[in-house]
Amino acid sequence: MNELNQQLYQLVDLACSHPVGSVERQKNLTKIIRLVNRKLWKENAPYYQDALQQTWIYFCQNLCEAKTGQAYDSNRSTVITWLNFYLKRRLQDFYIDNQKKQARRLTKKIPTSNSSQEILDPIDNLPANPDIPPLLEEVLKWLKTDPGGELRRTHISNHPEVNCQVLIERRLPPETSWKDLEKEFNLPISTLSSFYQRQCLPRLRKFGESEGYL
């Protein structure tokens, strides 16, 4: 793998040394794609090819210049890690969107109760969830182990039950809404959201960087 990564680093430098749209850049991008394609995450999902196509578009637009996101930084991750992270995120997006579409279809089919006129919760009728996306599984494992107990110790003042371990998990897909969290913890959404942005997200980002995902 080290030899492959070294070869990819050289091809990236070579590709980015040529102007956008040039034949030389395109040739080197094609070489990178051929090498990386064998190492990319594979998944038996109906939307995998769509996610893969989005990944290659992202690759071409952000390998050398930041057009739709952050430009690739070889000091932070390998090309393969960088693209696998993006691909898994797109697969996760497609999965969530697919679940929402199923829920909407079921909602249309479920009749209302004559007594309450309330629609049954379509989530109860969804099939069992497939395997948790690998990236999400790794984040959940990190949350559960909480090395050093930092996530549990970091909590809203006078509310030890509302800590980073709890909030990060609740905000992972399928995320719990801020409105529901407000009711559960009896705290304003502004307080919960502010704490999450200031204390929880930086720790989640740090974990992603340490694992080479960011």
Buried (B, 14 or more C-beta within 10 A) or exposed (E): EEEBBEEBEEBBEBBBEBEEEEEEBBEBBEBBBEBBEEBBBEBEBEBBEEBBEBBBEBBBBBBBEEEEEEEBEEEEBBBBBBBBBBBBBBBBBBBBEBBEEBBEEBBEEBEEEEEEEEEEEBEEEEEEEEEBBBBBEBBBEBBEEBEEEEBBEBBBEEBEEBBBBBBBBBBBEEEEEBEEBBEBBEBEEEBBBEBBEEBBBEBBEEBBEEBBBB
